[in-house]
Amino acid sequence: MKLPVDDATLASWAHLLGLTDEQTTATLSEIEETLRIGYENRPDALRDTSFDQLISDMDADEAALFFLISGLRQSGHAEAAYAVEARSICATPRDLQQTG
């Protein structure tokens, strides 16, 4: 799976979180696993869409959020990962209301 950012960006994110190469690989694996679970449970309207097609619609901000949450978990900061995840879930409905 390829996130919608270049390798230099991924390396920068990993560096900012202080991840080792192994932790970075685990972070990317966790992201893919999470996305594949979502893909397996996709709505009927998207049944004819491939995993790669759906992932290609992801933007860099979404990828950054996934990387931050998973990277924090990998680096031993599960509480911070949970806090970011919870804030992002709560922010989504507000964002939709502002643009709607």
KOLGU-4560 file (N, C-alpha, C; in nm, 3 decimals, padded with zeros to 5 digits):
<recs>
<n_xx: 00.084 n_yy: -00.117 n_zz: 00.000 ca_xx: 00.000 ca_yy: 00.000 ca_zz: 00.000 c_xx: 00.089 c_yy: 00.124 c_zz: 00.000 mol: A seq: 1 type: MET>
<n_xx: 00.051 n_yy: 00.222 n_zz: -00.077 ca_xx: 00.127 ca_yy: 00.347 ca_zz: -00.087 c_xx: 00.041 c_yy: 00.462 c_zz: -00.036 mol: A seq: 2 type: LYS>
<n_xx: 00.091 n_yy: 00.531 n_zz: 00.066 ca_xx: 00.022 ca_yy: 00.650 ca_zz: 00.116 c_xx: 00.043 c_yy: 00.764 c_zz: 00.017 mol: A seq: 3 type: LEU>
<n_xx: -00.047 n_yy: 00.862 n_zz: 00.017 ca_xx: -00.039 ca_yy: 00.971 ca_zz: -00.081 c_xx: 00.066 c_yy: 01.078 c_zz: -00.047 mol: A seq: 4 type: PRO>
<n_xx: 00.181 n_yy: 01.034 n_zz: 00.000 ca_xx: 00.292 ca_yy: 01.126 ca_zz: 00.029 c_xx: 00.422 c_yy: 01.059 c_zz: -00.017 mol: A seq: 5 type: VAL>
<n_xx: 00.523 n_yy: 01.140 n_zz: -00.038 ca_xx: 00.650 ca_yy: 01.084 ca_zz: -00.084 c_xx: 00.731 c_yy: 01.027 c_zz: 00.032 mol: A seq: 6 type: ASP>
<n_xx: 00.836 n_yy: 00.955 n_zz: -00.002 ca_xx: 00.919 ca_yy: 00.890 ca_zz: 00.100 c_xx: 00.986 c_yy: 00.989 c_zz: 00.194 mol: A seq: 7 type: ASP>
<n_xx: 01.022 n_yy: 01.107 n_zz: 00.142 ca_xx: 01.085 ca_yy: 01.208 ca_zz: 00.227 c_xx: 00.988 c_yy: 01.257 c_zz: 00.334 mol: A seq: 8 type: ALA>
<n_xx: 00.862 n_yy: 01.270 n_zz: 00.298 ca_xx: 00.761 ca_yy: 01.312 ca_zz: 00.395 c_xx: 00.743 c_yy: 01.206 c_zz: 00.501 mol: A seq: 9 type: THR>
<n_xx: 00.732 n_yy: 01.081 n_zz: 00.459 ca_xx: 00.720 ca_yy: 00.971 ca_zz: 00.556 c_xx: 00.840 c_yy: 00.967 c_zz: 00.650 mol: A seq: 10 type: LEU>
<n_xx: 00.959 n_yy: 00.985 n_zz: 00.594 ca_xx: 01.080 ca_yy: 00.985 ca_zz: 00.676 c_xx: 01.078 c_yy: 01.102 c_zz: 00.775 mol: A seq: 11 type: ALA>
<n_xx: 01.029 n_yy: 01.216 n_zz: 00.732 ca_xx: 01.020 ca_yy: 01.332 ca_zz: 00.822 c_xx: 00.922 c_yy: 01.306 c_zz: 00.936 mol: A seq: 12 type: SER>
<n_xx: 00.807 n_yy: 01.249 n_zz: 00.903 ca_xx: 00.709 ca_yy: 01.217 ca_zz: 01.007 c_xx: 00.768 c_yy: 01.119 c_zz: 01.108 mol: A seq: 13 type: TRP>
<n_xx: 00.836 n_yy: 01.016 n_zz: 01.057 ca_xx: 00.897 ca_yy: 00.916 ca_zz: 01.144 c_xx: 01.003 c_yy: 00.980 c_zz: 01.234 mol: A seq: 14 type: ALA>
<n_xx: 01.081 n_yy: 01.070 n_zz: 01.177 ca_xx: 01.185 ca_yy: 01.139 ca_zz: 01.254 c_xx: 01.123 c_yy: 01.226 c_zz: 01.363 mol: A seq: 15 type: HIS>
<n_xx: 01.017 n_yy: 01.298 n_zz: 01.330 ca_xx: 00.951 ca_yy: 01.384 ca_zz: 01.428 c_xx: 00.896 c_yy: 01.304 c_zz: 01.546 mol: A seq: 16 type: LEU>
<n_xx: 00.850 n_yy: 01.182 n_zz: 01.518 ca_xx: 00.798 ca_yy: 01.096 ca_zz: 01.625 c_xx: 00.908 c_yy: 01.014 c_zz: 01.693 mol: A seq: 17 type: LEU>
<n_xx: 01.030 n_yy: 01.021 n_zz: 01.640 ca_xx: 01.141 ca_yy: 00.945 ca_zz: 01.697 c_xx: 01.129 c_yy: 00.796 c_zz: 01.675 mol: A seq: 18 type: GLY>
<n_xx: 01.070 n_yy: 00.757 n_zz: 01.562 ca_xx: 01.050 ca_yy: 00.615 ca_zz: 01.534 c_xx: 01.175 c_yy: 00.551 c_zz: 01.476 mol: A seq: 19 type: LEU>
<n_xx: 01.200 n_yy: 00.428 n_zz: 01.516 ca_xx: 01.305 ca_yy: 00.349 ca_zz: 01.452 c_xx: 01.252 c_yy: 00.299 c_zz: 01.319 mol: A seq: 20 type: THR>
<n_xx: 01.340 n_yy: 00.239 n_zz: 01.239 ca_xx: 01.296 ca_yy: 00.182 ca_zz: 01.112 c_xx: 01.190 c_yy: 00.074 c_zz: 01.136 mol: A seq: 21 type: ASP>
<n_xx: 01.210 n_yy: -00.007 n_zz: 01.239 ca_xx: 01.115 ca_yy: -00.114 ca_zz: 01.271 c_xx: 00.979 c_yy: -00.056 c_zz: 01.313 mol: A seq: 22 type: GLU>
<n_xx: 00.982 n_yy: 00.051 n_zz: 01.392 ca_xx: 00.858 ca_yy: 00.114 ca_zz: 01.435 c_xx: 00.786 c_yy: 00.180 c_zz: 01.317 mol: A seq: 23 type: GLN>
<n_xx: 00.862 n_yy: 00.237 n_zz: 01.226 ca_xx: 00.803 ca_yy: 00.298 ca_zz: 01.107 c_xx: 00.735 c_yy: 00.191 c_zz: 01.022 mol: A seq: 24 type: THR>
<n_xx: 00.801 n_yy: 00.079 n_zz: 01.003 ca_xx: 00.742 ca_yy: -00.032 ca_zz: 00.927 c_xx: 00.616 c_yy: -00.082 c_zz: 00.996 mol: A seq: 25 type: THR>
<n_xx: 00.621 n_yy: -00.095 n_zz: 01.128 ca_xx: 00.504 ca_yy: -00.140 ca_zz: 01.204 c_xx: 00.390 c_yy: -00.039 c_zz: 01.195 mol: A seq: 26 type: ALA>
<n_xx: 00.424 n_yy: 00.089 n_zz: 01.194 ca_xx: 00.324 ca_yy: 00.194 ca_zz: 01.181 c_xx: 00.253 c_yy: 00.183 c_zz: 01.047 mol: A seq: 27 type: THR>
<n_xx: 00.329 n_yy: 00.168 n_zz: 00.941 ca_xx: 00.270 ca_yy: 00.156 ca_zz: 00.807 c_xx: 00.186 c_yy: 00.029 c_zz: 00.796 mol: A seq: 28 type: LEU>
<n_xx: 00.231 n_yy: -00.079 n_zz: 00.858 ca_xx: 00.154 ca_yy: -00.204 ca_zz: 00.857 c_xx: 00.023 c_yy: -00.187 c_zz: 00.933 mol: A seq: 29 type: SER>
<n_xx: 00.028 n_yy: -00.118 n_zz: 01.046 ca_xx: -00.093 ca_yy: -00.094 ca_zz: 01.124 c_xx: -00.193 c_yy: -00.009 c_zz: 01.046 mol: A seq: 30 type: GLU>
<n_xx: -00.144 n_yy: 00.090 n_zz: 00.975 ca_xx: -00.231 ca_yy: 00.175 ca_zz: 00.894 c_xx: -00.300 c_yy: 00.091 c_zz: 00.786 mol: A seq: 31 type: ILE>
<n_xx: -00.220 n_yy: 00.009 n_zz: 00.718 ca_xx: -00.278 ca_yy: -00.074 ca_zz: 00.612 c_xx: -00.381 c_yy: -00.172 c_zz: 00.670 mol: A seq: 32 type: GLU>
<n_xx: -00.350 n_yy: -00.233 n_zz: 00.782 ca_xx: -00.443 ca_yy: -00.326 ca_zz: 00.845 c_xx: -00.575 c_yy: -00.256 c_zz: 00.880 mol: A seq: 33 type: GLU>
<n_xx: -00.565 n_yy: -00.137 n_zz: 00.937 ca_xx: -00.684 ca_yy: -00.059 ca_zz: 00.973 c_xx: -00.767 c_yy: -00.026 c_zz: 00.850 mol: A seq: 34 type: THR>
<n_xx: -00.700 n_yy: 00.018 n_zz: 00.744 ca_xx: -00.772 ca_yy: 00.052 ca_zz: 00.621 c_xx: -00.835 c_yy: -00.070 c_zz: 00.556 mol: A seq: 35 type: LEU>
<n_xx: -00.768 n_yy: -00.184 n_zz: 00.564 ca_xx: -00.824 ca_yy: -00.306 ca_zz: 00.505 c_xx: -00.947 c_yy: -00.354 c_zz: 00.582 mol: A seq: 36 type: ARG>
<n_xx: -00.947 n_yy: -00.335 n_zz: 00.713 ca_xx: -01.066 ca_yy: -00.368 ca_zz: 00.792 c_xx: -01.182 c_yy: -00.280 c_zz: 00.748 mol: A seq: 37 type: ILE>
<n_xx: -01.155 n_yy: -00.151 n_zz: 00.731 ca_xx: -01.258 ca_yy: -00.060 ca_zz: 00.682 c_xx: -01.306 c_yy: -00.099 c_zz: 00.543 mol: A seq: 38 type: GLY>
<n_xx: -01.212 n_yy: -00.142 n_zz: 00.459 ca_xx: -01.247 ca_yy: -00.183 ca_zz: 00.323 c_xx: -01.337 c_yy: -00.306 c_zz: 00.326 mol: A seq: 39 type: TYR>
<n_xx: -01.306 n_yy: -00.401 n_zz: 00.410 ca_xx: -01.388 ca_yy: -00.523 ca_zz: 00.420 c_xx: -01.530 c_yy: -00.492 c_zz: 00.466 mol: A seq: 40 type: GLU>
<n_xx: -01.547 n_yy: -00.383 n_zz: 00.539 ca_xx: -01.678 ca_yy: -00.344 ca_zz: 00.592 c_xx: -01.737 c_yy: -00.224 c_zz: 00.518 mol: A seq: 41 type: ASN>
<n_xx: -01.693 n_yy: -00.201 n_zz: 00.395 ca_xx: -01.739 ca_yy: -00.086 ca_zz: 00.318 c_xx: -01.887 c_yy: -00.100 c_zz: 00.282 mol: A seq: 42 type: ARG>
<n_xx: -01.954 n_yy: 00.012 n_zz: 00.258 ca_xx: -02.096 ca_yy: 00.008 ca_zz: 00.221 c_xx: -02.118 c_yy: -00.060 c_zz: 00.085 mol: A seq: 43 type: PRO>
<n_xx: -02.238 n_yy: -00.107 n_zz: 00.066 ca_xx: -02.272 ca_yy: -00.176 ca_zz: -00.059 c_xx: -02.244 c_yy: -00.089 c_zz: -00.181 mol: A seq: 44 type: ASP>
<n_xx: -02.263 n_yy: 00.041 n_zz: -00.170 ca_xx: -02.241 ca_yy: 00.131 ca_zz: -00.283 c_xx: -02.096 c_yy: 00.128 c_zz: -00.332 mol: A seq: 45 type: ALA>
<n_xx: -02.005 n_yy: 00.083 n_zz: -00.247 ca_xx: -01.862 ca_yy: 00.079 ca_zz: -00.283 c_xx: -01.813 c_yy: -00.063 c_zz: -00.309 mol: A seq: 46 type: LEU>
<n_xx: -01.901 n_yy: -00.160 n_zz: -00.318 ca_xx: -01.861 ca_yy: -00.300 ca_zz: -00.334 c_xx: -01.779 c_yy: -00.325 c_zz: -00.460 mol: A seq: 47 type: ARG>
<n_xx: -01.803 n_yy: -00.249 n_zz: -00.565 ca_xx: -01.730 ca_yy: -00.269 ca_zz: -00.691 c_xx: -01.600 c_yy: -00.190 c_zz: -00.698 mol: A seq: 48 type: ASP>
<n_xx: -01.566 n_yy: -00.120 n_zz: -00.591 ca_xx: -01.445 ca_yy: -00.038 ca_zz: -00.587 c_xx: -01.333 c_yy: -00.118 c_zz: -00.523 mol: A seq: 49 type: THR>
<n_xx: -01.216 n_yy: -00.115 n_zz: -00.583 ca_xx: -01.102 ca_yy: -00.188 ca_zz: -00.528 c_xx: -01.040 c_yy: -00.113 c_zz: -00.410 mol: A seq: 50 type: SER>
<n_xx: -00.964 n_yy: -00.185 n_zz: -00.331 ca_xx: -00.892 ca_yy: -00.125 ca_zz: -00.219 c_xx: -00.803 c_yy: -00.012 c_zz: -00.268 mol: A seq: 51 type: PHE>
<n_xx: -00.728 n_yy: -00.037 n_zz: -00.374 ca_xx: -00.636 ca_yy: 00.064 ca_zz: -00.427 c_xx: -00.709 c_yy: 00.188 c_zz: -00.475 mol: A seq: 52 type: ASP>
<n_xx: -00.827 n_yy: 00.171 n_zz: -00.534 ca_xx: -00.905 ca_yy: 00.286 ca_zz: -00.578 c_xx: -00.949 c_yy: 00.372 c_zz: -00.459 mol: A seq: 53 type: GLN>
<n_xx: -00.995 n_yy: 00.306 n_zz: -00.354 ca_xx: -01.038 ca_yy: 00.382 ca_zz: -00.237 c_xx: -00.921 c_yy: 00.452 c_zz: -00.169 mol: A seq: 54 type: LEU>
<n_xx: -00.807 n_yy: 00.386 n_zz: -00.161 ca_xx: -00.690 ca_yy: 00.446 ca_zz: -00.097 c_xx: -00.638 c_yy: 00.563 c_zz: -00.179 mol: A seq: 55 type: ILE>
<n_xx: -00.652 n_yy: 00.557 n_zz: -00.310 ca_xx: -00.603 ca_yy: 00.667 ca_zz: -00.393 c_xx: -00.680 c_yy: 00.796 c_zz: -00.368 mol: A seq: 56 type: SER>
<n_xx: -00.799 n_yy: 00.786 n_zz: -00.307 ca_xx: -00.876 ca_yy: 00.906 ca_zz: -00.274 c_xx: -00.832 c_yy: 00.971 c_zz: -00.143 mol: A seq: 57 type: ASP>
<n_xx: -00.744 n_yy: 00.904 n_zz: -00.068 ca_xx: -00.696 ca_yy: 00.960 ca_zz: 00.059 c_xx: -00.607 c_yy: 01.081 c_zz: 00.031 mol: A seq: 58 type: MET>
<n_xx: -00.624 n_yy: 01.186 n_zz: 00.110 ca_xx: -00.536 ca_yy: 01.301 ca_zz: 00.091 c_xx: -00.423 c_yy: 01.299 c_zz: 00.195 mol: A seq: 59 type: ASP>
<n_xx: -00.329 n_yy: 01.387 n_zz: 00.179 ca_xx: -00.210 ca_yy: 01.389 ca_zz: 00.266 c_xx: -00.246 c_yy: 01.416 c_zz: 00.412 mol: A seq: 60 type: ALA>
<n_xx: -00.348 n_yy: 01.498 n_zz: 00.436 ca_xx: -00.388 ca_yy: 01.525 ca_zz: 00.575 c_xx: -00.441 c_yy: 01.400 c_zz: 00.644 mol: A seq: 61 type: ASP>
<n_xx: -00.519 n_yy: 01.322 n_zz: 00.572 ca_xx: -00.570 ca_yy: 01.196 ca_zz: 00.628 c_xx: -00.455 c_yy: 01.100 c_zz: 00.656 mol: A seq: 62 type: GLU>
<n_xx: -00.361 n_yy: 01.092 n_zz: 00.564 ca_xx: -00.245 ca_yy: 01.005 ca_zz: 00.583 c_xx: -00.164 c_yy: 01.050 c_zz: 00.704 mol: A seq: 63 type: ALA>
<n_xx: -00.148 n_yy: 01.180 n_zz: 00.719 ca_xx: -00.072 ca_yy: 01.234 ca_zz: 00.834 c_xx: -00.140 c_yy: 01.197 c_zz: 00.965 mol: A seq: 64 type: ALA>
<n_xx: -00.271 n_yy: 01.207 n_zz: 00.969 ca_xx: -00.344 ca_yy: 01.173 ca_zz: 01.090 c_xx: -00.329 c_yy: 01.025 c_zz: 01.122 mol: A seq: 65 type: LEU>
<n_xx: -00.345 n_yy: 00.939 n_zz: 01.023 ca_xx: -00.324 ca_yy: 00.795 ca_zz: 01.045 c_xx: -00.183 c_yy: 00.769 c_zz: 01.097 mol: A seq: 66 type: PHE>
<n_xx: -00.084 n_yy: 00.832 n_zz: 01.034 ca_xx: 00.056 ca_yy: 00.810 ca_zz: 01.073 c_xx: 00.082 c_yy: 00.859 c_zz: 01.214 mol: A seq: 67 type: PHE>
<n_xx: 00.028 n_yy: 00.975 n_zz: 01.248 ca_xx: 00.047 ca_yy: 01.030 ca_zz: 01.383 c_xx: -00.011 c_yy: 00.936 c_zz: 01.488 mol: A seq: 68 type: LEU>
<n_xx: -00.135 n_yy: 00.893 n_zz: 01.469 ca_xx: -00.200 ca_yy: 00.807 ca_zz: 01.567 c_xx: -00.126 c_yy: 00.674 c_zz: 01.580 mol: A seq: 69 type: ILE>
<n_xx: -00.098 n_yy: 00.610 n_zz: 01.468 ca_xx: -00.029 ca_yy: 00.480 ca_zz: 01.473 c_xx: 00.115 c_yy: 00.494 c_zz: 01.521 mol: A seq: 70 type: SER>
<n_xx: 00.182 n_yy: 00.601 n_zz: 01.477 ca_xx: 00.320 ca_yy: 00.623 ca_zz: 01.519 c_xx: 00.332 c_yy: 00.649 c_zz: 01.668 mol: A seq: 71 type: GLY>
<n_xx: 00.238 n_yy: 00.724 n_zz: 01.724 ca_xx: 00.238 ca_yy: 00.747 ca_zz: 01.869 c_xx: 00.221 c_yy: 00.615 c_zz: 01.944 mol: A seq: 72 type: LEU>
<n_xx: 00.133 n_yy: 00.529 n_zz: 01.894 ca_xx: 00.116 ca_yy: 00.398 ca_zz: 01.958 c_xx: 00.246 c_yy: 00.317 c_zz: 01.952 mol: A seq: 73 type: ARG>
<n_xx: 00.307 n_yy: 00.317 n_zz: 01.834 ca_xx: 00.431 ca_yy: 00.239 ca_zz: 01.815 c_xx: 00.545 c_yy: 00.290 c_zz: 01.903 mol: A seq: 74 type: GLN>
<n_xx: 00.545 n_yy: 00.419 n_zz: 01.931 ca_xx: 00.654 ca_yy: 00.475 ca_zz: 02.011 c_xx: 00.624 c_yy: 00.475 c_zz: 02.160 mol: A seq: 75 type: SER>
<n_xx: 00.516 n_yy: 00.406 n_zz: 02.199 ca_xx: 00.487 ca_yy: 00.390 ca_zz: 02.341 c_xx: 00.401 c_yy: 00.500 c_zz: 02.402 mol: A seq: 76 type: GLY>
<n_xx: 00.336 n_yy: 00.577 n_zz: 02.320 ca_xx: 00.252 ca_yy: 00.688 ca_zz: 02.368 c_xx: 00.105 c_yy: 00.661 c_zz: 02.335 mol: A seq: 77 type: HIS>
<n_xx: 00.054 n_yy: 00.551 n_zz: 02.388 ca_xx: -00.083 ca_yy: 00.509 ca_zz: 02.358 c_xx: -00.186 c_yy: 00.612 c_zz: 02.404 mol: A seq: 78 type: ALA>
<n_xx: -00.163 n_yy: 00.674 n_zz: 02.518 ca_xx: -00.259 ca_yy: 00.774 ca_zz: 02.567 c_xx: -00.266 c_yy: 00.895 c_zz: 02.473 mol: A seq: 79 type: GLU>
<n_xx: -00.151 n_yy: 00.938 n_zz: 02.424 ca_xx: -00.149 ca_yy: 01.050 ca_zz: 02.330 c_xx: -00.217 c_yy: 01.011 c_zz: 02.199 mol: A seq: 80 type: ALA>
<n_xx: -00.194 n_yy: 00.888 n_zz: 02.154 ca_xx: -00.258 ca_yy: 00.840 ca_zz: 02.032 c_xx: -00.409 c_yy: 00.840 c_zz: 02.049 mol: A seq: 81 type: ALA>
<n_xx: -00.455 n_yy: 00.792 n_zz: 02.163 ca_xx: -00.598 ca_yy: 00.790 ca_zz: 02.191 c_xx: -00.655 c_yy: 00.932 c_zz: 02.192 mol: A seq: 82 type: TYR>
<n_xx: -00.583 n_yy: 01.025 n_zz: 02.254 ca_xx: -00.630 ca_yy: 01.164 ca_zz: 02.261 c_xx: -00.643 c_yy: 01.226 c_zz: 02.122 mol: A seq: 83 type: ALA>
<n_xx: -00.545 n_yy: 01.203 n_zz: 02.037 ca_xx: -00.550 ca_yy: 01.256 ca_zz: 01.901 c_xx: -00.665 c_yy: 01.192 c_zz: 01.825 mol: A seq: 84 type: VAL>
<n_xx: -00.680 n_yy: 01.061 n_zz: 01.840 ca_xx: -00.787 ca_yy: 00.989 ca_zz: 01.771 c_xx: -00.925 c_yy: 01.040 c_zz: 01.815 mol: A seq: 85 type: GLU>
<n_xx: -00.943 n_yy: 01.057 n_zz: 01.945 ca_xx: -01.070 ca_yy: 01.105 ca_zz: 01.998 c_xx: -01.099 c_yy: 01.247 c_zz: 01.948 mol: A seq: 86 type: ALA>
<n_xx: -00.998 n_yy: 01.333 n_zz: 01.947 ca_xx: -01.019 ca_yy: 01.470 ca_zz: 01.899 c_xx: -01.053 c_yy: 01.473 c_zz: 01.751 mol: A seq: 87 type: ARG>
<n_xx: -00.991 n_yy: 01.384 n_zz: 01.675 ca_xx: -01.018 ca_yy: 01.382 ca_zz: 01.531 c_xx: -01.160 c_yy: 01.333 c_zz: 01.504 mol: A seq: 88 type: SER>
<n_xx: -01.208 n_yy: 01.239 n_zz: 01.583 ca_xx: -01.345 ca_yy: 01.191 ca_zz: 01.566 c_xx: -01.444 c_yy: 01.301 c_zz: 01.602 mol: A seq: 89 type: ILE>
<n_xx: -01.417 n_yy: 01.371 n_zz: 01.710 ca_xx: -01.506 ca_yy: 01.480 ca_zz: 01.752 c_xx: -01.501 c_yy: 01.597 c_zz: 01.655 mol: A seq: 90 type: CYS>
<n_xx: -01.389 n_yy: 01.622 n_zz: 01.593 ca_xx: -01.374 ca_yy: 01.734 ca_zz: 01.501 c_xx: -01.448 c_yy: 01.710 c_zz: 01.370 mol: A seq: 91 type: ALA>
<n_xx: -01.460 n_yy: 01.587 n_zz: 01.329 ca_xx: -01.521 ca_yy: 01.556 ca_zz: 01.201 c_xx: -01.663 c_yy: 01.611 c_zz: 01.187 mol: A seq: 92 type: THR>
<n_xx: -01.754 n_yy: 01.584 n_zz: 01.282 ca_xx: -01.889 ca_yy: 01.640 ca_zz: 01.265 c_xx: -01.892 c_yy: 01.793 c_zz: 01.262 mol: A seq: 93 type: PRO>
<n_xx: -01.807 n_yy: 01.857 n_zz: 01.342 ca_xx: -01.799 ca_yy: 02.004 ca_zz: 01.339 c_xx: -01.755 c_yy: 02.053 c_zz: 01.203 mol: A seq: 94 type: ARG>
<n_xx: -01.652 n_yy: 01.988 n_zz: 01.148 ca_xx: -01.602 ca_yy: 02.028 ca_zz: 01.017 c_xx: -01.709 c_yy: 02.012 c_zz: 00.910 mol: A seq: 95 type: ASP>
<n_xx: -01.786 n_yy: 01.904 n_zz: 00.916 ca_xx: -01.891 ca_yy: 01.881 ca_zz: 00.820 c_xx: -02.002 c_yy: 01.986 c_zz: 00.833 mol: A seq: 96 type: LEU>
<n_xx: -02.032 n_yy: 02.027 n_zz: 00.954 ca_xx: -02.134 ca_yy: 02.128 ca_zz: 00.975 c_xx: -02.090 c_yy: 02.264 c_zz: 00.920 mol: A seq: 97 type: GLN>
<n_xx: -01.962 n_yy: 02.294 n_zz: 00.934 ca_xx: -01.912 ca_yy: 02.423 ca_zz: 00.886 c_xx: -01.911 c_yy: 02.431 c_zz: 00.735 mol: A seq: 98 type: GLN>
<n_xx: -01.891 n_yy: 02.318 n_zz: 00.667 ca_xx: -01.887 ca_yy: 02.320 ca_zz: 00.521 c_xx: -02.022 c_yy: 02.293 c_zz: 00.459 mol: A seq: 99 type: THR>
<n_xx: -02.118 n_yy: 02.248 n_zz: 00.540 ca_xx: -02.249 ca_yy: 02.209 ca_zz: 00.488 c_xx: -02.345 c_yy: 02.320 c_zz: 00.473 mol: A seq: 100 type: GLY>
</recs>
